[in-house]
Amino acid sequence: MDAKSTGIRGDERAYGATAAIRIVESVDGMTAGFHKAPWDVLERMSTRITNEIPEITRVVYDITHKPPATIEWE
């Protein structure tokens, strides 16, 4: 999927990619739960990603367990 996200760069509308952050905890790799990361850590990650990679206009935090999701995002 090559969907674009709308954002703002300076005073202009920008269309860019979405980056997903997914932090999981797993003992065996067969199942995994999402890690409850502190909001301030997620905020710093999002700010750095969007400031340092101009092609990215949106950052999302994936909280899906495995299963139903897989650990890698395809």
All heavy atoms as a GROMACS GRO file, in nm:
protein
  580
    1MET      N    1   0.084  -0.118   0.000
    1MET     CA    2   0.000   0.000   0.000
    1MET      C    3   0.089   0.124   0.000
    1MET      O    4   0.179   0.135   0.081
    1MET     CB    5  -0.091  -0.002   0.123
    1MET     CG    6  -0.183   0.115   0.130
    1MET     SD    7  -0.317   0.090   0.246
    1MET     CE    8  -0.248   0.160   0.392
    2ASP      N    9   0.061   0.214  -0.088
    2ASP     CA   10   0.143   0.334  -0.100
    2ASP      C   11   0.057   0.457  -0.073
    2ASP      O   12   0.057   0.552  -0.150
    2ASP     CB   13   0.205   0.339  -0.239
    2ASP     CG   14   0.313   0.446  -0.249
    2ASP    OD1   15   0.369   0.483  -0.145
    2ASP    OD2   16   0.341   0.491  -0.360
    3ALA      N   17  -0.017   0.455   0.036
    3ALA     CA   18  -0.104   0.568   0.071
    3ALA      C   19  -0.021   0.682   0.127
    3ALA      O   20   0.078   0.660   0.198
    3ALA     CB   21  -0.209   0.524   0.172
    4LYS      N   22  -0.059   0.802   0.096
    4LYS     CA   23   0.008   0.921   0.147
    4LYS      C   24  -0.073   0.980   0.262
    4LYS      O   25  -0.194   0.968   0.267
    4LYS     CB   26   0.024   1.027   0.037
    4LYS     CG   27   0.106   0.982  -0.080
    4LYS     CD   28   0.251   0.978  -0.043
    4LYS     CE   29   0.334   0.944  -0.167
    4LYS     NZ   30   0.473   0.938  -0.137
    5SER      N   31  -0.002   1.043   0.355
    5SER     CA   32  -0.066   1.114   0.465
    5SER      C   33  -0.046   1.263   0.445
    5SER      O   34   0.061   1.307   0.403
    5SER     CB   35  -0.002   1.074   0.599
    5SER     OG   36  -0.040   0.945   0.635
    6THR      N   37  -0.148   1.339   0.476
    6THR     CA   38  -0.140   1.484   0.465
    6THR      C   39  -0.074   1.540   0.589
    6THR      O   40  -0.105   1.500   0.701
    6THR     CB   41  -0.279   1.546   0.449
    6THR    OG1   42  -0.344   1.485   0.339
    6THR    CG2   43  -0.271   1.695   0.428
    7GLY      N   44   0.017   1.632   0.569
    7GLY     CA   45   0.084   1.700   0.679
    7GLY      C   46   0.112   1.844   0.641
    7GLY      O   47   0.066   1.892   0.538
    8ILE      N   48   0.187   1.911   0.724
    8ILE     CA   49   0.225   2.051   0.700
    8ILE      C   50   0.376   2.062   0.711
    8ILE      O   51   0.436   2.014   0.807
    8ILE     CB   52   0.159   2.145   0.804
    8ILE    CG1   53   0.008   2.134   0.800
    8ILE    CG2   54   0.206   2.290   0.786
    8ILE    CD1   55  -0.055   2.187   0.673
    9ARG      N   56   0.438   2.125   0.613
    9ARG     CA   57   0.580   2.158   0.616
    9ARG      C   58   0.591   2.308   0.597
    9ARG      O   59   0.554   2.359   0.491
    9ARG     CB   60   0.658   2.086   0.506
    9ARG     CG   61   0.666   1.938   0.524
    9ARG     CD   62   0.784   1.904   0.612
    9ARG     NE   63   0.793   1.759   0.624
    9ARG     CZ   64   0.827   1.700   0.736
    9ARG    NH1   65   0.856   1.769   0.842
    9ARG    NH2   66   0.833   1.569   0.742
   10GLY      N   67   0.636   2.378   0.700
   10GLY     CA   68   0.635   2.523   0.694
   10GLY      C   69   0.491   2.570   0.695
   10GLY      O   70   0.414   2.536   0.783
   11ASP      N   71   0.452   2.645   0.593
   11ASP     CA   72   0.314   2.694   0.582
   11ASP      C   73   0.239   2.624   0.470
   11ASP      O   74   0.132   2.671   0.430
   11ASP     CB   75   0.314   2.845   0.555
   11ASP     CG   76   0.365   2.925   0.674
   11ASP    OD1   77   0.350   2.875   0.788
   11ASP    OD2   78   0.421   3.034   0.654
   12GLU      N   79   0.292   2.515   0.420
   12GLU     CA   80   0.230   2.449   0.306
   12GLU      C   81   0.188   2.306   0.337
   12GLU      O   82   0.248   2.239   0.420
   12GLU     CB   83   0.328   2.447   0.188
   12GLU     CG   84   0.364   2.584   0.138
   12GLU     CD   85   0.453   2.578   0.015
   12GLU    OE1   86   0.461   2.470  -0.048
   12GLU    OE2   87   0.514   2.680  -0.017
   13ARG      N   88   0.085   2.262   0.269
   13ARG     CA   89   0.040   2.124   0.280
   13ARG      C   90   0.145   2.032   0.218
   13ARG      O   91   0.204   2.065   0.116
   13ARG     CB   92  -0.092   2.109   0.205
   13ARG     CG   93  -0.154   1.972   0.213
   13ARG     CD   94  -0.285   1.969   0.141
   13ARG     NE   95  -0.379   2.060   0.202
   13ARG     CZ   96  -0.488   2.023   0.268
   13ARG    NH1   97  -0.520   1.897   0.276
   13ARG    NH2   98  -0.567   2.112   0.322
   14ALA      N   99   0.170   1.920   0.285
   14ALA     CA  100   0.267   1.824   0.235
   14ALA      C  101   0.204   1.685   0.236
   14ALA      O  102   0.124   1.653   0.324
   14ALA     CB  103   0.392   1.825   0.324
   15TYR      N  104   0.238   1.606   0.137
   15TYR     CA  105   0.192   1.467   0.130
   15TYR      C  106   0.314   1.378   0.146
   15TYR      O  107   0.412   1.394   0.073
   15TYR     CB  108   0.122   1.440  -0.003
   15TYR     CG  109  -0.001   1.524  -0.021
   15TYR    CD1  110   0.004   1.641  -0.095
   15TYR    CD2  111  -0.120   1.488   0.038
   15TYR    CE1  112  -0.108   1.720  -0.110
   15TYR    CE2  113  -0.234   1.566   0.024
   15TYR     CZ  114  -0.227   1.682  -0.050
   15TYR     OH  115  -0.338   1.760  -0.064
   16GLY      N  116   0.309   1.288   0.244
   16GLY     CA  117   0.426   1.204   0.268
   16GLY      C  118   0.387   1.066   0.317
   16GLY      O  119   0.269   1.032   0.329
   17ALA      N  120   0.488   0.991   0.352
   17ALA     CA  121   0.470   0.854   0.399
   17ALA      C  122   0.432   0.852   0.547
   17ALA      O  123   0.454   0.948   0.621
   17ALA     CB  124   0.599   0.777   0.376
   18THR      N  125   0.378   0.738   0.588
   18THR     CA  126   0.348   0.713   0.728
   18THR      C  127   0.449   0.613   0.782
   18THR      O  128   0.475   0.511   0.719
   18THR     CB  129   0.206   0.655   0.744
   18THR    OG1  130   0.112   0.750   0.695
   18THR    CG2  131   0.175   0.624   0.889
   19ALA      N  132   0.507   0.643   0.898
   19ALA     CA  133   0.598   0.550   0.966
   19ALA      C  134   0.523   0.490   1.084
   19ALA      O  135   0.451   0.560   1.155
   19ALA     CB  136   0.722   0.623   1.015
   20ALA      N  137   0.538   0.360   1.103
   20ALA     CA  138   0.473   0.292   1.215
   20ALA      C  139   0.578   0.248   1.316
   20ALA      O  140   0.681   0.190   1.280
   20ALA     CB  141   0.396   0.170   1.165
   21ILE      N  142   0.552   0.278   1.442
   21ILE     CA  143   0.635   0.231   1.551
   21ILE      C  144   0.563   0.112   1.614
   21ILE      O  145   0.445   0.121   1.646
   21ILE     CB  146   0.656   0.341   1.657
   21ILE    CG1  147   0.732   0.459   1.597
   21ILE    CG2  148   0.728   0.284   1.780
   21ILE    CD1  149   0.739   0.579   1.689
   22ARG      N  150   0.634   0.002   1.628
   22ARG     CA  151   0.574  -0.116   1.690
   22ARG      C  152   0.677  -0.177   1.782
   22ARG      O  153   0.783  -0.224   1.739
   22ARG     CB  154   0.533  -0.218   1.584
   22ARG     CG  155   0.461  -0.336   1.645
   22ARG     CD  156   0.362  -0.393   1.546
   22ARG     NE  157   0.280  -0.495   1.608
   22ARG     CZ  158   0.282  -0.623   1.575
   22ARG    NH1  159   0.358  -0.664   1.478
   22ARG    NH2  160   0.204  -0.707   1.638
   23ILE      N  161   0.650  -0.174   1.912
   23ILE     CA  162   0.739  -0.228   2.013
   23ILE      C  163   0.668  -0.347   2.075
   23ILE      O  164   0.559  -0.332   2.129
   23ILE     CB  165   0.772  -0.122   2.121
   23ILE    CG1  166   0.822   0.007   2.056
   23ILE    CG2  167   0.872  -0.178   2.220
   23ILE    CD1  168   0.830   0.124   2.152
   24VAL      N  169   0.728  -0.465   2.065
   24VAL     CA  170   0.663  -0.586   2.115
   24VAL      C  171   0.748  -0.654   2.221
   24VAL      O  172   0.870  -0.639   2.226
   24VAL     CB  173   0.631  -0.686   2.002
   24VAL    CG1  174   0.535  -0.627   1.901
   24VAL    CG2  175   0.757  -0.734   1.934
   25GLU      N  176   0.679  -0.730   2.306
   25GLU     CA  177   0.743  -0.815   2.406
   25GLU      C  178   0.703  -0.958   2.374
   25GLU      O  179   0.585  -0.987   2.356
   25GLU     CB  180   0.694  -0.778   2.546
   25GLU     CG  181   0.727  -0.637   2.586
   25GLU     CD  182   0.665  -0.597   2.719
   25GLU    OE1  183   0.570  -0.665   2.765
   25GLU    OE2  184   0.712  -0.499   2.777
   26SER      N  185   0.804  -1.047   2.365
   26SER     CA  186   0.776  -1.186   2.332
   26SER      C  187   0.877  -1.277   2.401
   26SER      O  188   0.994  -1.242   2.414
   26SER     CB  189   0.783  -1.207   2.181
   26SER     OG  190   0.759  -1.343   2.149
   27VAL      N  191   0.830  -1.393   2.443
   27VAL     CA  192   0.918  -1.492   2.504
   27VAL      C  193   0.960  -1.596   2.400
   27VAL      O  194   1.075  -1.640   2.398
   27VAL     CB  195   0.848  -1.561   2.623
   27VAL    CG1  196   0.941  -1.661   2.690
   27VAL    CG2  197   0.798  -1.459   2.724
   28ASP      N  198   0.868  -1.633   2.312
   28ASP     CA  199   0.895  -1.743   2.221
   28ASP      C  200   0.886  -1.706   2.073
   28ASP      O  201   0.913  -1.789   1.987
   28ASP     CB  202   0.797  -1.858   2.249
   28ASP     CG  203   0.651  -1.816   2.236
   28ASP    OD1  204   0.624  -1.704   2.186
   28ASP    OD2  205   0.564  -1.893   2.276
   29GLY      N  206   0.847  -1.585   2.040
   29GLY     CA  207   0.833  -1.545   1.900
   29GLY      C  208   0.704  -1.591   1.835
   29GLY      O  209   0.669  -1.545   1.727
   30MET      N  210   0.635  -1.684   1.897
   30MET     CA  211   0.508  -1.734   1.842
   30MET      C  212   0.392  -1.641   1.879
   30MET      O  213   0.296  -1.629   1.804
   30MET     CB  214   0.479  -1.875   1.893
   30MET     CG  215   0.581  -1.977   1.847
   30MET     SD  216   0.599  -1.984   1.667
   30MET     CE  217   0.441  -2.049   1.621
   31THR      N  218   0.403  -1.577   1.994
   31THR     CA  219   0.304  -1.478   2.036
   31THR      C  220   0.381  -1.355   2.085
   31THR      O  221   0.498  -1.364   2.123
   31THR     CB  222   0.214  -1.531   2.151
   31THR    OG1  223   0.297  -1.562   2.263
   31THR    CG2  224   0.136  -1.653   2.107
   32ALA      N  225   0.315  -1.242   2.081
   32ALA     CA  226   0.378  -1.119   2.127
   32ALA      C  227   0.271  -1.020   2.169
   32ALA      O  228   0.161  -1.019   2.113
   32ALA     CB  229   0.465  -1.057   2.018
   33GLY      N  230   0.303  -0.942   2.267
   33GLY     CA  231   0.214  -0.834   2.309
   33GLY      C  232   0.283  -0.702   2.285
   33GLY      O  233   0.407  -0.694   2.287
   34PHE      N  234   0.206  -0.599   2.262
   34PHE     CA  235   0.269  -0.469   2.241
   34PHE      C  236   0.321  -0.416   2.374
   34PHE      O  237   0.266  -0.443   2.480
   34PHE     CB  238   0.173  -0.370   2.173
   34PHE     CG  239   0.060  -0.321   2.259
   34PHE    CD1  240   0.075  -0.209   2.339
   34PHE    CD2  241  -0.062  -0.388   2.261
   34PHE    CE1  242  -0.029  -0.164   2.418
   34PHE    CE2  243  -0.166  -0.343   2.339
   34PHE     CZ  244  -0.150  -0.232   2.418
   35HIS      N  245   0.430  -0.342   2.368
   35HIS     CA  246   0.491  -0.282   2.486
   35HIS      C  247   0.425  -0.148   2.511
   35HIS      O  248   0.407  -0.068   2.420
   35HIS     CB  249   0.641  -0.265   2.465
   35HIS     CG  250   0.709  -0.196   2.578
   35HIS    ND1  251   0.731  -0.256   2.698
   35HIS    CD2  252   0.758  -0.071   2.588
   35HIS    CE1  253   0.792  -0.170   2.780
   35HIS    NE2  254   0.809  -0.058   2.713
   36LYS      N  255   0.391  -0.122   2.635
   36LYS     CA  256   0.328   0.006   2.672
   36LYS      C  257   0.438   0.109   2.697
   36LYS      O  258   0.479   0.133   2.810
   36LYS     CB  259   0.239  -0.013   2.793
   36LYS     CG  260   0.122  -0.105   2.765
   36LYS     CD  261   0.040  -0.130   2.888
   36LYS     CE  262  -0.073  -0.229   2.854
   36LYS     NZ  263  -0.148  -0.269   2.972
   37ALA      N  264   0.484   0.168   2.590
   37ALA     CA  265   0.592   0.267   2.598
   37ALA      C  266   0.539   0.397   2.658
   37ALA      O  267   0.424   0.435   2.636
   37ALA     CB  268   0.649   0.294   2.458
   38PRO      N  269   0.623   0.467   2.734
   38PRO     CA  270   0.582   0.596   2.791
   38PRO      C  271   0.552   0.697   2.680
   38PRO      O  272   0.621   0.702   2.578
   38PRO     CB  273   0.703   0.640   2.873
   38PRO     CG  274   0.784   0.516   2.896
   38PRO     CD  275   0.757   0.427   2.778
   39TRP      N  276   0.450   0.779   2.703
   39TRP     CA  277   0.409   0.877   2.602
   39TRP      C  278   0.521   0.974   2.567
   39TRP      O  279   0.536   1.012   2.450
   39TRP     CB  280   0.285   0.955   2.649
   39TRP     CG  281   0.160   0.873   2.650
   39TRP    CD1  282   0.085   0.839   2.760
   39TRP    CD2  283   0.095   0.811   2.539
   39TRP    NE1  284  -0.021   0.761   2.723
   39TRP    CE2  285  -0.018   0.742   2.588
   39TRP    CE3  286   0.122   0.807   2.403
   39TRP    CZ2  287  -0.104   0.671   2.505
   39TRP    CZ3  288   0.036   0.736   2.320
   39TRP    CH2  289  -0.076   0.669   2.371
   40ASP      N  290   0.602   1.014   2.666
   40ASP     CA  291   0.709   1.109   2.635
   40ASP      C  292   0.814   1.047   2.542
   40ASP      O  293   0.870   1.115   2.456
   40ASP     CB  294   0.774   1.164   2.762
   40ASP     CG  295   0.840   1.058   2.848
   40ASP    OD1  296   0.783   0.948   2.863
   40ASP    OD2  297   0.950   1.086   2.901
   41VAL      N  298   0.838   0.918   2.554
   41VAL     CA  299   0.931   0.848   2.465
   41VAL      C  300   0.873   0.843   2.324
   41VAL      O  301   0.941   0.873   2.225
   41VAL     CB  302   0.962   0.706   2.516
   41VAL    CG1  303   1.043   0.627   2.414
   41VAL    CG2  304   1.035   0.713   2.650
   42LEU      N  305   0.745   0.807   2.313
   42LEU     CA  306   0.680   0.802   2.181
   42LEU      C  307   0.677   0.940   2.117
   42LEU      O  308   0.699   0.954   1.996
   42LEU     CB  309   0.538   0.746   2.194
   42LEU     CG  310   0.530   0.600   2.236
   42LEU    CD1  311   0.386   0.563   2.270
   42LEU    CD2  312   0.585   0.510   2.129
   43GLU      N  313   0.652   1.042   2.196
   43GLU     CA  314   0.650   1.179   2.142
   43GLU      C  315   0.787   1.218   2.089
   43GLU      O  316   0.799   1.276   1.979
   43GLU     CB  317   0.605   1.278   2.249
   43GLU     CG  318   0.597   1.420   2.198
   43GLU     CD  319   0.549   1.517   2.304
   43GLU    OE1  320   0.539   1.480   2.423
   43GLU    OE2  321   0.522   1.632   2.267
   44ARG      N  322   0.894   1.187   2.162
   44ARG     CA  323   1.029   1.219   2.115
   44ARG      C  324   1.061   1.143   1.987
   44ARG      O  325   1.122   1.198   1.894
   44ARG     CB  326   1.133   1.187   2.223
   44ARG     CG  327   1.140   1.290   2.333
   44ARG     CD  328   1.266   1.282   2.418
   44ARG     NE  329   1.306   1.148   2.457
   44ARG     CZ  330   1.268   1.086   2.570
   44ARG    NH1  331   1.187   1.146   2.654
   44ARG    NH2  332   1.312   0.965   2.597
   45MET      N  333   1.022   1.016   1.981
   45MET     CA  334   1.046   0.936   1.860
   45MET      C  335   0.974   0.998   1.741
   45MET      O  336   1.032   1.014   1.633
   45MET     CB  337   1.000   0.792   1.882
   45MET     CG  338   1.084   0.715   1.982
   45MET     SD  339   1.012   0.557   2.029
   45MET     CE  340   1.039   0.463   1.880
   46SER      N  341   0.847   1.032   1.758
   46SER     CA  342   0.769   1.090   1.650
   46SER      C  343   0.828   1.223   1.603
   46SER      O  344   0.841   1.248   1.482
   46SER     CB  345   0.624   1.111   1.696
   46SER     OG  346   0.551   1.180   1.599
   47THR      N  347   0.866   1.306   1.698
   47THR     CA  348   0.923   1.437   1.663
   47THR      C  349   1.054   1.421   1.586
   47THR      O  350   1.074   1.486   1.483
   47THR     CB  351   0.946   1.520   1.790
   47THR    OG1  352   0.820   1.541   1.854
   47THR    CG2  353   1.008   1.656   1.758
   48ARG      N  354   1.140   1.333   1.632
   48ARG     CA  355   1.267   1.312   1.560
   48ARG      C  356   1.244   1.256   1.421
   48ARG      O  357   1.307   1.301   1.324
   48ARG     CB  358   1.357   1.217   1.639
   48ARG     CG  359   1.428   1.286   1.753
   48ARG     CD  360   1.549   1.213   1.800
   48ARG     NE  361   1.648   1.202   1.695
   48ARG     CZ  362   1.757   1.127   1.706
   48ARG    NH1  363   1.779   1.057   1.815
   48ARG    NH2  364   1.844   1.120   1.609
   49ILE      N  365   1.156   1.158   1.410
   49ILE     CA  366   1.131   1.097   1.279
   49ILE      C  367   1.080   1.201   1.180
   49ILE      O  368   1.132   1.213   1.068
   49ILE     CB  369   1.033   0.979   1.291
   49ILE    CG1  370   1.100   0.862   1.364
   49ILE    CG2  371   0.981   0.936   1.154
   49ILE    CD1  372   1.005   0.753   1.408
   50THR      N  373   0.979   1.279   1.219
   50THR     CA  374   0.922   1.377   1.125
   50THR      C  375   1.015   1.495   1.100
   50THR      O  376   1.012   1.554   0.992
   50THR     CB  377   0.785   1.427   1.172
   50THR    OG1  378   0.796   1.479   1.304
   50THR    CG2  379   0.682   1.316   1.170
   51ASN      N  380   1.100   1.530   1.196
   51ASN     CA  381   1.195   1.639   1.174
   51ASN      C  382   1.315   1.598   1.090
   51ASN      O  383   1.367   1.677   1.013
   51ASN     CB  384   1.246   1.694   1.308
   51ASN     CG  385   1.144   1.782   1.377
   51ASN    OD1  386   1.049   1.828   1.317
   51ASN    ND2  387   1.164   1.803   1.505
   52GLU      N  388   1.358   1.473   1.103
   52GLU     CA  389   1.480   1.429   1.037
   52GLU      C  390   1.458   1.357   0.905
   52GLU      O  391   1.551   1.340   0.828
   52GLU     CB  392   1.561   1.341   1.132
   52GLU     CG  393   1.608   1.418   1.256
   52GLU     CD  394   1.685   1.333   1.356
   52GLU    OE1  395   1.739   1.227   1.315
   52GLU    OE2  396   1.690   1.372   1.474
   53ILE      N  397   1.335   1.314   0.881
   53ILE     CA  398   1.304   1.244   0.754
   53ILE      C  399   1.189   1.319   0.687
   53ILE      O  400   1.072   1.296   0.717
   53ILE     CB  401   1.267   1.096   0.778
   53ILE    CG1  402   1.375   1.028   0.862
   53ILE    CG2  403   1.246   1.025   0.644
   53ILE    CD1  404   1.339   0.889   0.909
   54PRO      N  405   1.219   1.414   0.600
   54PRO     CA  406   1.115   1.500   0.543
   54PRO      C  407   1.007   1.426   0.465
   54PRO      O  408   0.896   1.477   0.450
   54PRO     CB  409   1.192   1.595   0.450
   54PRO     CG  410   1.335   1.561   0.460
   54PRO     CD  411   1.352   1.445   0.552
   55GLU      N  412   1.035   1.306   0.417
   55GLU     CA  413   0.936   1.230   0.340
   55GLU      C  414   0.824   1.174   0.428
   55GLU      O  415   0.721   1.129   0.379
   55GLU     CB  416   1.003   1.113   0.266
   55GLU     CG  417   1.106   1.155   0.164
   55GLU     CD  418   1.244   1.185   0.226
   55GLU    OE1  419   1.270   1.148   0.341
   55GLU    OE2  420   1.325   1.249   0.155
   56ILE      N  421   0.843   1.176   0.560
   56ILE     CA  422   0.743   1.122   0.652
   56ILE      C  423   0.664   1.236   0.714
   56ILE      O  424   0.721   1.329   0.771
   56ILE     CB  425   0.809   1.035   0.761
   56ILE    CG1  426   0.874   0.913   0.696
   56ILE    CG2  427   0.707   0.995   0.868
   56ILE    CD1  428   0.945   0.821   0.791
   57THR      N  429   0.531   1.229   0.700
   57THR     CA  430   0.444   1.333   0.754
   57THR      C  431   0.356   1.283   0.869
   57THR      O  432   0.283   1.362   0.929
   57THR     CB  433   0.354   1.392   0.645
   57THR    OG1  434   0.281   1.286   0.583
   57THR    CG2  435   0.434   1.468   0.541
   58ARG      N  436   0.360   1.153   0.897
   58ARG     CA  437   0.277   1.100   1.005
   58ARG      C  438   0.348   0.980   1.067
   58ARG      O  439   0.408   0.898   0.998
   58ARG     CB  440   0.140   1.056   0.950
   58ARG     CG  441   0.046   1.003   1.056
   58ARG     CD  442  -0.091   0.970   0.996
   58ARG     NE  443  -0.142   1.076   0.912
   58ARG     CZ  444  -0.217   1.178   0.956
   58ARG    NH1  445  -0.249   1.187   1.080
   58ARG    NH2  446  -0.261   1.269   0.870
   59VAL      N  447   0.339   0.969   1.201
   59VAL     CA  448   0.393   0.855   1.274
   59VAL      C  449   0.279   0.794   1.355
   59VAL      O  450   0.206   0.865   1.425
   59VAL     CB  451   0.509   0.897   1.368
   59VAL    CG1  452   0.558   0.778   1.450
   59VAL    CG2  453   0.623   0.959   1.288
   60VAL      N  454   0.263   0.663   1.346
   60VAL     CA  455   0.158   0.593   1.420
   60VAL      C  456   0.222   0.490   1.512
   60VAL      O  457   0.333   0.442   1.487
   60VAL     CB  458   0.057   0.525   1.324
   60VAL    CG1  459  -0.016   0.628   1.240
   60VAL    CG2  460   0.124   0.423   1.236
   61TYR      N  461   0.151   0.455   1.618
   61TYR     CA  462   0.197   0.356   1.716
   61TYR      C  463   0.107   0.235   1.707
   61TYR      O  464  -0.011   0.242   1.736
   61TYR     CB  465   0.193   0.418   1.855
   61TYR     CG  466   0.245   0.332   1.967
   61TYR    CD1  467   0.361   0.257   1.953
   61TYR    CD2  468   0.179   0.326   2.088
   61TYR    CE1  469   0.409   0.178   2.056
   61TYR    CE2  470   0.226   0.249   2.192
   61TYR     CZ  471   0.341   0.175   2.176
   61TYR     OH  472   0.387   0.097   2.278
   62ASP      N  473   0.163   0.124   1.662
   62ASP     CA  474   0.087   0.001   1.639
   62ASP      C  475   0.078  -0.078   1.770
   62ASP      O  476   0.179  -0.119   1.826
   62ASP     CB  477   0.158  -0.081   1.531
   62ASP     CG  478   0.082  -0.208   1.492
   62ASP    OD1  479  -0.011  -0.248   1.565
   62ASP    OD2  480   0.118  -0.267   1.390
   63ILE      N  481  -0.045  -0.100   1.818
   63ILE     CA  482  -0.064  -0.174   1.944
   63ILE      C  483  -0.135  -0.307   1.921
   63ILE      O  484  -0.204  -0.358   2.008
   63ILE     CB  485  -0.140  -0.088   2.048
   63ILE    CG1  486  -0.277  -0.048   1.996
   63ILE    CG2  487  -0.058   0.034   2.085
   63ILE    CD1  488  -0.369   0.011   2.102
   64THR      N  489  -0.113  -0.366   1.805
   64THR     CA  490  -0.176  -0.494   1.773
   64THR      C  491  -0.093  -0.608   1.829
   64THR      O  492   0.029  -0.611   1.815
   64THR     CB  493  -0.187  -0.510   1.620
   64THR    OG1  494  -0.245  -0.393   1.565
   64THR    CG2  495  -0.271  -0.631   1.585
   65HIS      N  496  -0.161  -0.703   1.895
   65HIS     CA  497  -0.093  -0.822   1.946
   65HIS      C  498  -0.064  -0.919   1.832
   65HIS      O  499  -0.121  -0.911   1.724
   65HIS     CB  500  -0.183  -0.894   2.049
   65HIS     CG  501  -0.206  -0.815   2.173
   65HIS    ND1  502  -0.108  -0.795   2.267
   65HIS    CD2  503  -0.316  -0.752   2.220
   65HIS    CE1  504  -0.157  -0.724   2.366
   65HIS    NE2  505  -0.283  -0.695   2.340
   66LYS      N  506   0.025  -1.016   1.860
   66LYS     CA  507   0.048  -1.127   1.768
   66LYS      C  508   0.001  -1.253   1.838
   66LYS      O  509   0.055  -1.286   1.943
   66LYS     CB  510   0.196  -1.142   1.734
   66LYS     CG  511   0.222  -1.265   1.646
   66LYS     CD  512   0.368  -1.295   1.629
   66LYS     CE  513   0.382  -1.422   1.545
   66LYS     NZ  514   0.519  -1.465   1.537
   67PRO      N  515  -0.090  -1.331   1.783
   67PRO     CA  516  -0.178  -1.296   1.674
   67PRO      C  517  -0.283  -1.195   1.719
   67PRO      O  518  -0.298  -1.176   1.837
   67PRO     CB  519  -0.240  -1.430   1.637
   67PRO     CG  520  -0.236  -1.513   1.762
   67PRO     CD  521  -0.117  -1.462   1.838
   68PRO      N  522  -0.353  -1.132   1.629
   68PRO     CA  523  -0.373  -1.165   1.489
   68PRO      C  524  -0.265  -1.111   1.396
   68PRO      O  525  -0.251  -1.160   1.284
   68PRO     CB  526  -0.507  -1.101   1.457
   68PRO     CG  527  -0.513  -0.980   1.544
   68PRO     CD  528  -0.442  -1.022   1.672
   69ALA      N  529  -0.190  -1.008   1.437
   69ALA     CA  530  -0.087  -0.953   1.349
   69ALA      C  531   0.039  -1.039   1.356
   69ALA      O  532   0.055  -1.122   1.444
   69ALA     CB  533  -0.054  -0.810   1.390
   70THR      N  534   0.130  -1.016   1.263
   70THR     CA  535   0.263  -1.075   1.271
   70THR      C  536   0.357  -0.968   1.328
   70THR      O  537   0.320  -0.850   1.335
   70THR     CB  538   0.314  -1.120   1.132
   70THR    OG1  539   0.317  -1.005   1.047
   70THR    CG2  540   0.225  -1.227   1.073
   71ILE      N  541   0.476  -1.008   1.368
   71ILE     CA  542   0.569  -0.910   1.425
   71ILE      C  543   0.616  -0.814   1.316
   71ILE      O  544   0.624  -0.693   1.336
   71ILE     CB  545   0.687  -0.978   1.497
   71ILE    CG1  546   0.635  -1.044   1.625
   71ILE    CG2  547   0.799  -0.879   1.527
   71ILE    CD1  548   0.738  -1.118   1.705
   72GLU      N  549   0.648  -0.866   1.198
   72GLU     CA  550   0.690  -0.778   1.090
   72GLU      C  551   0.569  -0.719   1.019
   72GLU      O  552   0.464  -0.780   1.013
   72GLU     CB  553   0.781  -0.850   0.991
   72GLU     CG  554   0.734  -0.982   0.935
   72GLU     CD  555   0.738  -1.100   1.031
   72GLU    OE1  556   0.840  -1.127   1.093
   72GLU    OE2  557   0.634  -1.166   1.039
   73TRP      N  558   0.585  -0.598   0.969
   73TRP     CA  559   0.477  -0.530   0.898
   73TRP      C  560   0.504  -0.548   0.750
   73TRP      O  561   0.605  -0.504   0.698
   73TRP     CB  562   0.475  -0.383   0.934
   73TRP     CG  563   0.358  -0.308   0.878
   73TRP    CD1  564   0.302  -0.320   0.755
   73TRP    CD2  565   0.284  -0.207   0.945
   73TRP    NE1  566   0.198  -0.233   0.740
   73TRP    CE2  567   0.184  -0.161   0.856
   73TRP    CE3  568   0.291  -0.149   1.069
   73TRP    CZ2  569   0.094  -0.063   0.889
   73TRP    CZ3  570   0.201  -0.049   1.101
   73TRP    CH2  571   0.104  -0.008   1.012
   74GLU      N  572   0.412  -0.613   0.679
   74GLU     CA  573   0.433  -0.639   0.537
   74GLU      C  574   0.336  -0.561   0.454
   74GLU      O  575   0.228  -0.536   0.491
   74GLU     CB  576   0.419  -0.787   0.508
   74GLU     CG  577   0.517  -0.869   0.590
   74GLU     CD  578   0.500  -1.018   0.568
   74GLU    OE1  579   0.496  -1.060   0.451
   74GLU    OE2  580   0.488  -1.089   0.666
   0.00000   0.00000   0.00000
